[in-house]
Amino acid sequence: MSEFVYVTEEGLQKMKEELDLLRNERPAMARLIADARDKGDLTENAEYSAAKEAQGMLEMKIARLEDVVSRSRIIDGSRINTFRVQILNKVRILNKVSGKTMEYQLVPESEANLKEGKIAATSPIAQGIMGKKVGDVVQVTVPSGVIPFEIVEISI
């Protein structure tokens, strides 16, 4: 995979910290495997099998994160404006059907967290409002159907 992964500086830092934590688990995992190996016949040793499987999962997570970090490109927040909706903007939208107002920040997929109001720039709502201006009404196709949204406010 050579496709870039766009992240914020904060998002990249979080991934690097997680990667360091996972790498620091390697010695403990090796000790678990050694302890399980010392308990006898490996063909019937469930503890050894479980430790080896956990080690495989840990190495898989490390490899995945190393790949993402190596392909990461930081989004320059200083170039973000509020004329049109773009990644890293906070956007307040009005659901024209329900009358409810929602506020989201459009972030890279790896940083999406709905509890924090951060949605992936690749999500249906974000794709529907991307490039639009305040006052624009857009028809967004979501799993439950088509919903009209009005762009109420764009901020940084």
C-alpha positions, -999 to 999 in steps of 0.1 A, spaced: 0 0 0 15 33 -9 -16 55 -4 -11 84 20 -30 86 52 -39 122 61 -38 130 98 -36 159 121 -4 165 141 -23 154 172 -36 123 156 -1 113 144 12 119 179 -15 96 194 -6 68 169 31 71 178 23 69 215 1 38 210 29 23 189 54 29 217 31 13 243 26 -18 221 63 -21 215 69 -20 252 46 -50 257 69 -72 237 92 -82 266 63 -91 288 48 -112 260 81 -130 255 82 -138 293 46 -152 291 56 -175 262 88 -186 280 69 -193 312 42 -213 293 70 -232 274 86 -243 307 54 -260 317 60 -290 295 47 -306 263 39 -278 239 14 -298 218 -10 -300 247 -2 -267 264 -32 -243 260 -14 -216 279 15 -216 254 -10 -216 225 -28 -186 240 4 -167 246 16 -173 210 -18 -162 197 -16 -130 218 19 -124 206 7 -127 170 -21 -102 176 3 -78 192 27 -80 163 -1 -76 139 -12 -44 157 23 -31 157 28 -38 120 -5 -21 111 3 10 131 39 12 117 24 10 82 -1 38 89 25 60 106 49 55 78 23 66 52 10 95 73 10 130 60 1 159 83 -27 182 73 -16 218 75 -42 234 98 -30 269 90 -43 266 54 -79 258 65 -105 285 59 -142 288 66 -154 299 31 -163 263 21 -166 231 41 -133 213 42 -114 188 64 -107 200 99 -136 225 98 -163 225 125 -197 226 107 -231 232 122 -258 217 100 -296 218 102 -316 186 94 -344 201 74 -367 171 81 -364 169 119 -354 205 126 -324 194 147 -291 211 145 -259 191 148 -223 202 150 -194 180 137 -157 184 130 -146 168 98 -114 148 105 -93 121 89 -109 86 91 -83 74 117 -94 102 141 -132 99 138 -149 98 172 -187 105 172 -187 110 210 -164 139 205 -184 152 175 -156 142 151 -168 125 119 -147 110 92 -143 132 61 -152 100 41 -186 95 59 -218 101 38 -227 133 57 -191 148 54 -190 139 17 -224 155 11 -214 188 27 -177 190 16 -171 221 -6 -204 237 3 -209 272 18 -231 286 46 -267 287 35 -263 258 10 -289 230 13 -276 196 3 -293 163 -2 -273 136 17 -278 99 11 -275 80 44 -284 44 52 -319 55 62 -326 75 30 -320 110 16 -319 138 41 -317 175 33 -292 194 54 -286 232 55 -251 245 63 -256 269 92 -221 277 102 -185 268 93 -157 274 118 -122 263 126 
